[in-house]
Amino acid sequence: MTVTDPPLSPSLLRRLAAMLYDTFLVVALIAVVNAVALAVVVWTTGGQQEVLHAHLVQFLTVFSIIGFFSLFWLKNGQTLGMQAWRIQLVDFEGGRPSAGKAVVRCCGAALSAACFGLGYLWCLFDRRHRYWHDYLSRTELVLLPRESRTKTP
């Protein structure tokens, strides 16, 4: 029986770069979702109402964020930013995360950020380089190996 090394963990800089990529995509998604909702409200009220209720905007924003990350993580464990930086989300057993784990991770990430970012900075002190929300959702980020690029004739 051979003992395998634990998968490599991405550096904090690599994680932040992937988060920056995804932030641009999420902001655009939120804008589109709210614009579509506003168009529906204006159309259904015949132009009588031209603003969205603040609680609806908050709901659509949270729904967009959780939906974006959960769908990408369920599909292949990677958002577009994570793909660019060779990062993948796996559960503690190395498999693809479940829908429940993806939603718990999103909510836990908000908690990690709400504590002045301490939940994110925790990876600098943790021996497995995990965030607080990694422990809550029983998932973790791993660094994927570089693809070997062979020239084909």
C-alpha positions as CSV (number, residue, x, y, z in Angstrom):
1,M,0.0,0.0,0.0
2,T,1.4,3.4,-1.0
3,V,0.8,6.6,0.8
4,T,0.0,9.5,-1.5
5,D,1.0,13.0,-0.8
6,P,-1.9,15.4,-0.2
7,P,-2.7,17.6,-3.2
8,L,-0.9,20.9,-3.5
9,S,-2.7,23.9,-2.2
10,P,-2.7,27.1,-4.3
11,S,-0.9,30.2,-2.9
12,L,-2.9,33.1,-1.5
13,L,-1.8,35.3,-4.5
14,R,-3.1,32.7,-7.0
15,R,-6.4,32.4,-5.0
16,L,-6.8,36.2,-5.0
17,A,-6.1,36.4,-8.7
18,A,-8.9,33.9,-9.4
19,M,-11.2,35.7,-7.1
20,L,-10.5,39.0,-9.0
21,Y,-11.4,37.3,-12.4
22,D,-14.6,35.9,-10.9
23,T,-15.6,39.2,-9.3
24,F,-15.7,40.9,-12.8
25,L,-18.0,38.1,-14.0
26,V,-20.2,38.1,-11.0
27,V,-20.7,41.9,-11.1
28,A,-21.7,41.6,-14.7
29,L,-24.1,38.8,-14.0
30,I,-25.7,40.8,-11.1
31,A,-26.2,43.8,-13.4
32,V,-27.8,41.6,-16.1
33,V,-30.1,39.8,-13.7
34,N,-31.3,43.1,-12.1
35,A,-31.7,44.7,-15.5
36,V,-33.9,41.8,-16.7
37,A,-35.9,42.0,-13.5
38,L,-36.4,45.7,-13.9
39,A,-37.5,45.2,-17.5
40,V,-40.0,42.6,-16.4
41,V,-41.4,45.0,-13.7
42,V,-41.6,47.9,-16.1
43,W,-43.4,45.7,-18.7
44,T,-45.8,44.1,-16.3
45,T,-46.8,47.4,-14.7
46,G,-47.1,49.2,-18.0
47,G,-44.4,51.7,-17.0
48,Q,-46.1,52.6,-13.7
49,Q,-43.1,51.3,-11.7
50,E,-39.6,52.1,-12.8
51,V,-37.6,50.9,-9.9
52,L,-37.0,47.6,-8.1
53,H,-37.7,47.2,-4.4
54,A,-34.5,47.1,-2.4
55,H,-35.2,43.7,-1.0
56,L,-35.8,42.3,-4.4
57,V,-32.4,43.7,-5.5
58,Q,-30.7,42.1,-2.5
59,F,-32.4,38.8,-3.1
60,L,-31.4,38.8,-6.8
61,T,-27.8,39.7,-5.9
62,V,-27.4,36.9,-3.4
63,F,-29.2,34.5,-5.7
64,S,-26.9,35.4,-8.6
65,I,-23.7,35.0,-6.5
66,I,-24.7,31.7,-5.0
67,G,-26.0,30.5,-8.4
68,F,-22.9,31.5,-10.2
69,F,-20.4,29.7,-7.9
70,S,-22.6,26.7,-7.2
71,L,-23.3,25.9,-10.8
72,F,-19.7,26.2,-11.8
73,W,-18.5,24.1,-8.8
74,L,-21.1,21.4,-9.5
75,K,-20.2,21.2,-13.2
76,N,-16.5,20.7,-12.9
77,G,-15.3,22.1,-9.6
78,Q,-14.0,25.3,-11.2
79,T,-15.2,28.8,-12.0
80,L,-13.7,30.6,-15.0
81,G,-11.2,32.4,-12.8
82,M,-10.2,29.1,-11.1
83,Q,-9.7,27.5,-14.6
84,A,-7.4,30.3,-15.6
85,W,-5.3,29.8,-12.4
86,R,-5.5,26.0,-12.3
87,I,-7.5,25.8,-9.1
88,Q,-10.2,23.2,-8.4
89,L,-12.7,22.8,-5.6
90,V,-12.9,19.2,-4.3
91,D,-14.5,17.8,-1.2
92,F,-12.3,16.4,1.6
93,E,-12.4,13.0,-0.1
94,G,-11.1,14.4,-3.4
95,G,-14.5,14.2,-5.2
96,R,-16.7,16.7,-6.8
97,P,-18.7,18.8,-4.2
98,S,-22.4,18.2,-3.7
99,A,-25.0,21.0,-4.2
100,G,-25.4,21.3,-0.4
101,K,-21.6,21.7,0.1
102,A,-21.5,24.3,-2.7
103,V,-24.2,26.4,-1.0
104,V,-22.7,26.0,2.4
105,R,-19.4,27.1,1.0
106,C,-20.9,30.3,-0.5
107,C,-22.6,31.2,2.8
108,G,-19.5,30.4,4.7
109,A,-17.4,32.5,2.4
110,A,-19.6,35.5,3.2
111,L,-19.1,34.8,6.9
112,S,-15.3,34.6,6.3
113,A,-15.4,37.9,4.6
114,A,-17.7,39.5,7.2
115,C,-15.1,38.8,9.9
116,F,-12.8,41.4,8.4
117,G,-11.5,38.8,6.0
118,L,-10.0,36.7,8.8
119,G,-11.7,33.5,7.4
120,Y,-9.7,34.0,4.2
121,L,-6.4,35.0,5.9
122,W,-6.7,31.8,8.0
123,C,-5.2,29.9,5.1
124,L,-1.8,31.5,5.9
125,F,-1.7,29.8,9.3
126,D,-3.5,26.5,8.6
127,R,-1.2,23.6,7.8
128,R,-3.5,22.5,5.0
129,H,-4.0,26.1,3.8
130,R,-7.8,26.0,4.2
131,Y,-10.2,28.8,4.7
132,W,-12.9,28.8,7.5
133,H,-15.5,28.0,4.9
134,D,-13.5,25.0,3.7
135,Y,-14.0,23.5,7.1
136,L,-17.7,24.5,7.2
137,S,-18.4,22.9,3.8
138,R,-15.9,20.1,4.0
139,T,-14.3,21.2,0.7
140,E,-10.9,22.6,-0.2
141,L,-9.0,24.2,-3.1
142,V,-6.3,22.2,-4.8
143,L,-3.7,23.3,-7.4
144,L,-3.9,21.4,-10.6
145,P,-0.7,20.3,-12.4
146,R,0.3,22.1,-15.5
147,E,-0.7,20.5,-18.8
148,S,2.2,19.1,-20.7
149,R,2.4,20.8,-24.0
150,T,3.7,18.6,-26.6
151,K,4.1,19.7,-30.2
152,T,2.2,17.7,-32.7
153,P,3.5,17.5,-36.3
